[in-house]
Amino acid sequence: ILLVKDSLNDSQKAFLQSHAANKKYILGGTAAVSTSVENQAKAYGTVKRIGGNTRYETSVLIAQEFFPDATQAALAYAQNFPDGLSGGALAYAMKAPLVLTASGKEAAAAAYAKEQGITSGVILGGSGLISDKAVRTIFQMQSGDVIKIGFFGCGNVGSGVYRLLNGFSKEIAHRTGMRFEVKRMLVRDVNKQRDVEIPRELLTNNVNDI
């Protein structure tokens, strides 16, 4: 339920009433969801608040609560919502938590990933928001490691990125200290003729292959 101001509206109250038997979770501290809303929600059943001192800590606490056996994670930029909002569906499909982070603010995510043994996942957004250095810290990657990449789509963006990775692989490795290897590419039609030549074994129409 998305809140506006510090109270539940009539439609939200009716929804909570119709799900009175279900446990309710409040995500965020009192600065995000007030105690007034919490008290209102308690009228409709059991309520548990999950909130840390920062949004970074809160996202980790949510991950620990709902994904105790996670083996990978989706990383989203913490200071703006579009990447995390749109990437939530992807994280759910991966059965992975969505963890908020940012360049220079990766301590909470890194501690969680280390404790959980998570060394891989997806990064939502560019390196200007979550730097390559932050990603390496979070996923405990060493210089010279190979980053395996899966593409969701091979349109203008996907094919363009594929060309760049193939055409500038040495330069990218030199600058980042990492090697990038394209493992799979999700497409609707694996037999479609494309402007860029892609090995047939990389193409799949099964999202689970990614």
ABEGO torsion letter per residue (X at the ends): XBBBEABBBAAAAAAAAAAAABBBBBBEBAAABBAAAAAAAAAAEBBBBBBBABAAAAAAAAAAAABAABABBBBBBAABAAAAAAAAAAAAAAGBBBBBBBBGAAAAAAAAAAAAGBABEBBBEBAAABBAAAAAAAAGBBBGBBBBBBBBEABAAAAAAAAAAAAAAAAAAAAAGBBBBBABBBBABAABBBABBBBAAABBABAAAX
